[in-house]
Amino acid sequence: MAASPGIPLDTAVIMSSVLEGILYGFSVLMFLGTIWIITYKCRTRNINRPAVVVATLLFLLSTVHMVVGIIRVEDGLVKYRDTFPGGPAAFFADISEETLAVKDAILVLQTLLGDGVVIYRCYIVWQSVWIIIIPCMTWCGIAAFGVVTLYDFSQASSNNVFTNKIGHSVATFMALTLATNLLSSGLLAYRIWKSERKVSGIRATDRKMPLLRVFLDAAILYSAALCSSIICFVLSNNGLYVMADLNVPIISIAFYMVFIRMTINQHNRDYISTVLGGGSGLEHRNSQQYPMQSLHDIYRQNDTTSFLADNSKAHTLA
């Protein structure tokens, strides 16, 4: 394998395992918080089942990825340390090795799941299939090049992921992932911003539920990780292996933080109360000046809580 600038490959694997373990610990806590938020004081029929399924799948994929990563480190540094030709560095450089193939497959699945959720959020707030046509096309591209990349890895005659056919597949996969995230998040942010401006015009209070900031923070976190991966790839740096491992728990964290922050933020209650016409004082009098259907229309344009937050009142508007 041609030498790559930056940290040695065996060092990169150890570093990625440690950092991934730290982020995985945070994701476990956030997963538990998300499940508690979804199920707390909810009857079985009112539980947001799609959210539970997605959160659980993200958690399971992150857990399996973490376990396989630990097995890979043990194999390279202990089990095959003296028997694998070239030692630990050569073992970790073998891109067709089984544990690496499993980790890469999990990364592809986690990416597809995370991007799929963002696209679904975009559809919810726009209520239009036409808006998500391009994001869906790029999502399909992610799936296609994910499969191609996994196949190329299994059939690779060279261990260099930065050049030749393998490098092109990896680069295309990362570029499509970043494009899908930026496009979907941009459309989502624009719609929320536009709806917030409409709602703020009929509310007496200047307090706003920062939906826009919640989703933007999650998008920025994910995009920053993807950009770091792309930079490492462009520089042919072994830090790419570190970022690939970190992306798995980061996708989970970005998903969980939306639920948790929307619940913690007390403005959420005021927002839904205003839309339902349940505000008090001047707020209630203002709401009577507009037809209730208009309020429903405004809220339906910004109805992210039906899937993204667990609120039984919000479900009645969906």
C-alpha positions, 0 to 999 in steps of 0.5 A: 500500500502506498504511504499516506500522509498523516497519522499511521493507519494502526494509530488511526484505527486506535484513535477512531475506536476511542473517539467513537466510543466517546460519541457512542456513549453520548448517543446511548444517553441521547437514545434513552432520553429520546425513548423516554420523551416519546413514551412518557405519559403516552398510551400505547396507541399514542406512541410515535411508532415511526420515531421509535423504530428509527431511533432504535435502528440507529441505536442498533446500527451504532452498537453493532458498528462499535462492537465490530470495531472493537473486534477489529482492533483486537484482531489486528493488535492481538489475534493476528499481530504475529501471524498476519503478513506485515503486522498490524499496519498491513492488517488494518490496510487490508480493505477487503478484510471481513470486519472492515466490510461489516463496518462499511456496510453499517456506515452505508445503512446508517447514512441511508437511514439518516438521510432518509429521515431528513428527506422525510422531514422535508416532505412533512413541512412542504407536503409536496412530493415534487419538492423531494424529487431531487433529494430522493434521486441523490438518496438513490445515488447514495444507495447505488454507490454505497453498494458499488463501493462495498463491492469494490472493496471486496474485490480490491487488488490494491489497498489504496482507497484514495486512487483508481476506481475505489477512490472514485466510488468513495468520493462520489458516495461522500459527495452525494451524501453531503449534497443530499443533506445540504439540499434537504436541510436547506429546503427544510430550513427555508420552509420553516423560516417562511412558516415562522414569519407567517405565524409571527404575524398573528401572534401577540408575543415575540417568543418563537419556538426555534424550530429553525435553529434546532434543525440547522444545528443538527444539519451543521453537525452532520455536514461538518463531519462529512466535510471533514471526511471529504477533506481527509479524502482529498488530502489522501489522509488516513484521518478518513478512517477516523471520520468514517467511524465517527460519522456513525454515532454522529448521525444518531446524535443529530437525529436524537438532538432534534427530539430532545431539544424540541421537548426541552424548549418550553416555547414548543407548548406556547407555539402549539397552544397558539395554533390550537387557539388555546392561548390566553389574553391578547394571544387568544383575542388575536387568534379569534381575528383569523379563521381557525382554518388559516391557523391549521393551514399555517401549522400544517405547512410547518407540521414537523411535530407529528413525526419529529416530536412526541406530542399527542395534541399535535397529532390531532392536526395531522 
